[in-house]
Amino acid sequence: MVDADQTFVIVGGGLAGAKAAETLRAEGFTGRVILICDERDHPYERPPLSKGYLLGKEERDSVFVHQPAWYAQNDIELHLGQTVDAVDRAAKTVRFGEDGTVVRYDKLLLATGAEPRRLDIPGTDLAGVHHLRRLAHAERLKGVLAALGRDNGHIVIAGAGWIGLEVAAAAREYGAEVTVVEPEPTPLHGVLGPELGELFAELHREHGVRFHFGARLTEIVGQDGMVLAARTDDGEEHLAHDVLAAIGAAPRTGLAEAAGLEIAPREHGGGVLVDARLRTSDPDIHAAGDVASFPHALFGARLRVEHWANALNGGPAAARAMLGRDLTYDRVPYFFSDQYDLGMEYSGWAPPGAYDEVVVRGDAHKREFIAFWMKDHRVLAGMNVNVWDVTEQIQRLIRTGVRVDTEALADPHVPLQGLGA
């Protein structure tokens, strides 16, 4: 039974943590809600950091989950710029802040997110080496890209994943010269496979981006603390005034590990191991968002999802579970991207080796199509490119797992609603 005397603590002030706090109040919880955020900014959403805000098309205030006054108005005890350094599961306490404040919890939510992976090469201490994960990173990078555009400067981006490509697009819109270094043979190779990855390579080449595939950065060369060039393991050297490391993110599991919570194996993405109700190996501690590795019955696998929708939906699900609601967290993974005049949405989960064919509906050359990743005539994932209002239909095909005639699936004249019905 949840009552007004209980204290729920949320560690992590990103989207998952902020939406969990909102949901606790919306569901009628009247006890203490303590939200601890290690950033000094109020909780914000991350997609604009590599999209609209980075491009200067969205104002800074637009990224915040709630207005600053919302937290006090809803009796959320918000602690900004405070790091939690210990969880004592036996005493059910967390310790945080420079003064070592200790608070007791009845339920604890870990929404600690992920952190950018670092380049382990010489030269990463130079002033022109960047990461993009936090609002402060985006503010700095926005100024850097604008300056590069004015001065015909060069940026080298390590990694052709979503962040690398979105920053490449933003850099070209500012007028900067861009080289992307990627060890795989195409962009987004691990997500889209070679069938669709090449489409994104062509898109960026049309806008002046240079790719160097099959290579990794081995050194960033500088002088007087400034970047001059980036070298790769095949002996190439690329002129660079700035370098962005966009080689993925690692779940921030240190706090959970120190508390003795079970961690998922690397092959499942790492992260804090949770059950279908987002409970960790301690029933009074939940985890949500980028840091959580959860079992997904639909795909028969354990997933750790780093995208916006998982934080948006996972935080509220964890909050309801903390309140004792009976639920199963099984949202179909979803994310979106905007690059130049291409907008896309992706639903599902189809890693390399999981599918046996890709079916394209529409004209991929005109970049107006839907791609479906199939296994035994069943849809595992779908990506709509410059085709809108079809996500619900794509997710229905994924969730029902019905066998679909691939010729009908590829035919734009056959309504998606009727397939598999």
C-alpha positions in Angstrom: 0.0 0.0 0.0 1.3 3.4 -1.0 0.6 6.3 1.4 1.5 9.9 2.1 4.3 8.9 4.5 6.3 7.2 1.8 9.3 8.7 0.0 10.1 7.9 -3.7 13.5 8.9 -4.9 14.4 9.3 -8.6 18.1 9.4 -9.5 18.6 11.0 -12.9 17.1 14.2 -14.2 16.6 13.3 -17.9 13.3 12.7 -19.7 12.7 9.3 -18.0 13.2 10.8 -14.5 11.1 13.9 -15.2 8.2 11.9 -16.7 8.3 9.4 -13.8 7.9 12.3 -11.3 5.1 13.7 -13.4 3.3 10.3 -13.5 3.6 9.7 -9.8 1.6 12.9 -9.2 -0.8 12.2 -12.0 -1.5 8.8 -10.5 -2.3 10.4 -7.1 0.8 9.7 -5.1 0.9 12.2 -2.2 4.2 11.2 -0.6 7.6 12.8 -1.0 9.1 12.8 -4.5 12.8 13.6 -4.7 14.4 14.1 -8.1 18.2 14.3 -8.1 19.9 15.6 -11.3 23.6 15.8 -11.7 23.2 18.6 -14.3 22.5 22.2 -13.3 19.9 22.6 -16.0 16.3 21.5 -15.4 15.4 18.1 -17.0 15.3 18.4 -20.8 14.8 16.3 -23.9 17.8 15.2 -25.9 16.7 15.0 -29.6 16.9 18.8 -30.1 20.6 18.7 -29.1 21.5 17.1 -32.5 18.5 18.5 -34.4 16.5 21.7 -34.1 18.5 23.4 -31.2 21.9 22.5 -32.7 20.7 24.1 -36.0 19.5 27.2 -34.3 15.9 26.5 -35.3 14.6 25.9 -31.8 15.1 28.1 -28.7 16.9 26.9 -25.7 13.8 27.0 -23.5 12.0 24.6 -25.9 14.1 21.6 -24.8 12.9 21.5 -21.2 10.4 18.8 -20.2 8.5 21.1 -17.8 8.7 24.8 -17.0 11.0 25.4 -14.0 8.1 26.4 -11.8 6.3 23.1 -12.4 8.4 21.2 -9.9 7.6 23.4 -6.9 4.0 23.6 -8.0 3.8 19.8 -8.0 5.8 19.4 -4.8 8.7 17.7 -6.5 11.9 18.2 -4.5 14.3 18.9 -7.3 18.1 18.9 -6.6 20.1 20.2 -9.5 23.8 19.8 -9.9 23.9 17.0 -7.3 25.6 13.7 -7.7 24.5 10.5 -5.9 27.5 8.7 -4.8 26.0 5.8 -2.8 22.9 3.6 -2.5 22.6 1.7 0.8 20.1 -1.1 0.0 20.0 -2.4 3.6 19.3 1.0 5.1 17.3 2.0 2.0 19.1 5.3 1.7 20.9 7.4 -1.0 23.7 9.8 -0.3 24.2 12.8 -2.6 25.6 16.3 -2.8 28.8 17.9 -1.7 27.7 17.8 2.0 26.8 14.1 1.8 23.0 14.5 2.4 21.3 11.2 3.2 17.7 10.5 2.5 15.7 7.4 3.0 13.5 5.9 0.3 10.6 3.5 0.1 11.1 3.1 -3.6 14.0 4.1 -5.8 14.2 4.7 -9.5 17.5 4.7 -11.3 17.2 6.8 -14.5 20.9 7.6 -14.8 21.0 7.4 -18.6 24.1 6.8 -20.6 27.4 8.7 -21.3 29.2 9.1 -24.6 32.0 6.6 -25.3 35.4 8.2 -25.4 38.1 7.9 -28.1 41.0 6.1 -26.5 43.7 7.7 -28.7 46.3 10.4 -28.4 45.1 13.9 -28.7 41.7 13.7 -27.1 42.7 16.4 -24.6 42.9 19.0 -27.3 40.4 21.9 -27.1 38.7 21.1 -30.4 37.6 17.5 -29.4 33.9 17.3 -28.7 31.1 14.9 -27.5 27.3 15.5 -27.8 25.2 14.2 -25.0 24.3 17.2 -22.8 22.8 20.6 -23.3 26.2 22.2 -22.5 27.8 20.1 -25.2 25.2 21.2 -27.8 25.6 24.9 -26.8 29.4 24.6 -27.3 29.1 22.6 -30.6 26.5 25.1 -32.0 29.1 27.9 -31.7 31.8 25.7 -33.1 29.8 24.7 -36.2 28.8 28.4 -36.9 32.5 29.4 -36.6 33.6 26.6 -38.9 31.0 27.6 -41.4 32.2 31.2 -41.4 35.8 30.3 -41.7 35.5 27.4 -44.2 36.7 25.1 -41.4 36.8 21.3 -41.2 35.3 18.9 -38.7 36.1 15.2 -38.6 33.3 13.1 -37.1 34.2 9.6 -35.7 31.2 7.4 -36.2 28.4 7.3 -38.8 25.6 6.5 -36.4 22.5 8.7 -35.8 24.3 11.4 -33.8 27.3 11.4 -36.3 25.0 11.8 -39.3 22.7 14.4 -37.7 25.7 16.5 -36.7 27.2 16.1 -40.2 24.0 17.5 -41.6 23.9 20.4 -39.2 27.6 21.1 -39.9 26.9 21.3 -43.7 23.9 23.6 -43.1 26.3 25.9 -41.3 28.7 25.6 -44.2 31.5 23.6 -42.5 33.5 21.0 -44.3 32.8 17.5 -43.0 34.6 14.2 -43.1 33.0 11.1 -41.4 35.3 8.2 -40.4 33.5 4.9 -39.9 34.9 1.4 -39.5 31.8 -0.3 -41.1 31.2 -0.3 -44.9 28.1 2.0 -44.7 26.5 4.4 -42.3 24.1 3.0 -39.7 25.4 -0.5 -40.6 24.4 -2.1 -37.3 20.9 -0.6 -37.4 19.8 -0.6 -41.0 22.3 -3.1 -42.5 24.0 -2.5 -45.9 20.6 -2.5 -47.8 19.6 0.9 -46.4 22.8 2.3 -45.0 24.1 3.2 -48.5 21.1 5.4 -49.0 22.2 7.6 -46.2 25.7 7.7 -47.6 24.4 8.9 -50.9 22.2 11.6 -49.1 25.2 13.0 -47.3 27.5 12.9 -50.3 25.0 14.9 -52.2 25.4 17.6 -49.6 29.2 17.5 -49.6 30.0 15.2 -46.8 33.1 13.0 -47.3 33.2 9.5 -45.9 36.1 7.3 -45.0 34.8 3.8 -44.4 36.6 0.8 -43.1 38.9 2.9 -40.8 39.2 4.2 -37.3 40.8 7.2 -35.8 44.2 6.5 -34.2 45.4 10.0 -33.4 44.3 13.6 -33.2 47.2 15.9 -34.1 47.4 19.3 -32.6 49.6 22.3 -31.9 49.3 24.8 -29.0 46.3 22.9 -27.7 44.4 23.2 -31.0 43.4 20.4 -33.4 45.2 20.3 -36.8 44.4 16.9 -38.2 43.0 13.4 -37.5 44.8 10.2 -38.5 43.3 6.8 -39.2 44.6 3.3 -38.9 45.1 2.9 -42.7 47.6 5.8 -42.8 45.3 8.5 -43.9 45.4 12.0 -42.5 42.4 14.4 -42.6 42.6 18.1 -42.1 40.5 19.0 -39.0 39.9 22.1 -36.9 37.5 20.1 -34.6 36.7 16.5 -34.0 33.4 15.0 -32.8 33.5 11.6 -31.1 30.1 10.0 -32.0 31.0 6.3 -31.4 28.0 5.4 -29.2 27.0 5.6 -25.6 27.6 3.4 -22.5 24.9 2.9 -19.8 25.8 4.7 -16.5 25.7 1.6 -14.3 28.4 2.6 -11.8 25.9 3.5 -9.0 23.9 0.3 -9.6 27.0 -1.9 -9.7 28.3 -0.4 -6.4 25.0 -1.2 -4.8 25.3 -4.8 -5.9 22.4 -4.8 -8.4 22.5 -7.3 -11.2 23.9 -6.0 -14.5 23.0 -7.3 -18.0 25.8 -9.0 -20.0 27.5 -7.0 -22.7 25.8 -9.0 -25.5 22.4 -7.6 -24.2 23.7 -4.1 -24.2 24.8 -4.0 -20.6 22.7 -1.8 -18.4 20.9 -2.5 -15.2 19.0 -5.8 -15.4 15.3 -5.4 -14.9 12.2 -7.5 -15.3 9.1 -6.8 -17.4 7.9 -4.4 -14.6 11.3 -2.6 -14.7 12.2 -3.9 -11.3 15.9 -4.6 -10.6 17.2 -7.5 -8.6 16.1 -5.5 -5.6 12.3 -5.3 -5.7 12.3 -1.8 -4.1 14.6 -0.4 -6.9 13.4 0.2 -10.5 15.4 1.3 -13.5 14.2 3.0 -16.7 15.4 4.8 -19.8 18.9 4.3 -21.4 20.3 2.5 -18.4 17.7 -0.3 -18.2 18.0 -3.7 -19.9 14.5 -5.2 -20.1 13.1 -8.4 -21.5 10.9 -7.8 -24.5 8.4 -10.7 -25.0 7.5 -9.6 -28.5 11.1 -10.0 -29.8 12.1 -12.8 -27.4 15.2 -10.9 -26.4 16.5 -8.5 -23.7 16.8 -5.0 -25.0 18.5 -1.8 -23.9 17.1 1.1 -25.9 18.8 4.5 -26.0 16.1 6.4 -27.8 13.7 9.2 -26.8 10.5 7.2 -26.9 12.0 4.6 -24.4 12.6 7.4 -21.9 9.2 9.0 -22.6 7.4 5.7 -22.0 9.7 3.9 -19.7 9.7 6.6 -17.0 5.9 6.6 -16.5 5.8 2.7 -16.7 8.4 2.5 -13.9 6.5 5.1 -11.8 3.3 3.0 -12.1 5.1 -0.1 -11.2 6.6 1.6 -8.1 3.0 2.4 -7.1 2.2 -1.3 -7.3 0.4 -1.3 -10.7 0.4 -4.6 -12.6 2.0 -4.0 -15.9 4.3 -5.3 -18.6 6.7 -2.9 -20.3 6.7 -4.0 -23.9 6.5 -0.9 -26.1 7.7 -1.3 -29.7 11.1 0.6 -29.9 10.7 3.8 -31.9 13.0 6.6 -32.9 13.2 9.3 -35.5 15.7 11.4 -37.4 15.9 14.5 -39.5 18.7 15.1 -41.9 18.5 17.8 -44.6 15.2 17.2 -46.4 14.9 13.6 -45.2 12.7 12.8 -42.3 12.3 9.2 -41.0 10.8 7.1 -38.3 11.8 3.6 -37.3 9.8 1.1 -35.3 10.9 -2.3 -34.2 14.1 -4.3 -33.6 16.0 -6.1 -36.4 19.7 -6.4 -35.7 22.0 -7.9 -38.3 21.3 -11.6 -38.6 17.8 -11.4 -37.2 16.0 -10.8 -40.6 16.1 -12.7 -43.9 15.0 -9.9 -46.3 14.2 -6.2 -46.6 11.1 -5.3 -48.5 10.8 -1.7 -49.9 7.4 -0.1 -50.5 7.8 3.0 -52.7 10.7 4.6 -54.4 14.0 4.4 -52.4 15.8 6.5 -55.0 13.4 9.4 -54.5 13.7 8.9 -50.7 10.0 8.4 -50.2 9.3 4.9 -49.1 8.8 2.4 -46.3 11.3 -0.4 -45.7 10.3 -3.5 -43.8 12.8 -5.9 -42.2 11.3 -9.4 -42.5 11.7 -12.9 -40.9 9.6 -15.8 -42.3 7.2 -13.3 -43.8 6.7 -11.5 -40.5 7.6 -7.8 -40.0 10.3 -7.2 -37.3 10.9 -3.5 -38.0 9.8 -0.8 -40.4 11.3 2.5 -41.4 9.2 5.2 -43.1 11.2 7.8 -45.0 9.3 11.0 -46.0 6.1 9.0 -45.6 4.0 10.0 -42.7 1.1 8.8 -40.5 2.0 5.2 -40.9 3.8 4.4 -37.6 0.6 2.9 -36.0 0.1 0.6 -38.9 3.7 -0.5 -39.0 3.7 -1.2 -35.3 0.5 -3.2 -35.6 2.2 -5.5 -38.1 5.2 -5.9 -35.8 3.1 -6.5 -32.7 0.6 -9.0 -34.2 3.4 -11.0 -35.8 1.1 -12.0 -38.6 2.5 -13.5 -41.8 2.4 -11.0 -44.7 2.5 -11.4 -48.4 5.7 -9.6 -49.4 4.4 -8.6 -52.9 1.4 -6.9 -51.3 3.6 -5.3 -48.7 5.8 -3.8 -51.4 2.8 -2.5 -53.4 2.0 1.1 -52.4 -1.5 0.6 -53.9 -2.4 -2.1 -51.3 -3.5 -0.4 -48.0 -1.3 -1.2 -45.1 -4.4 -1.4 -42.9 -5.6 -4.6 -44.7 -2.3 -6.5 -44.6 -2.3 -9.4 -42.2 -5.9 -8.7 -41.1 
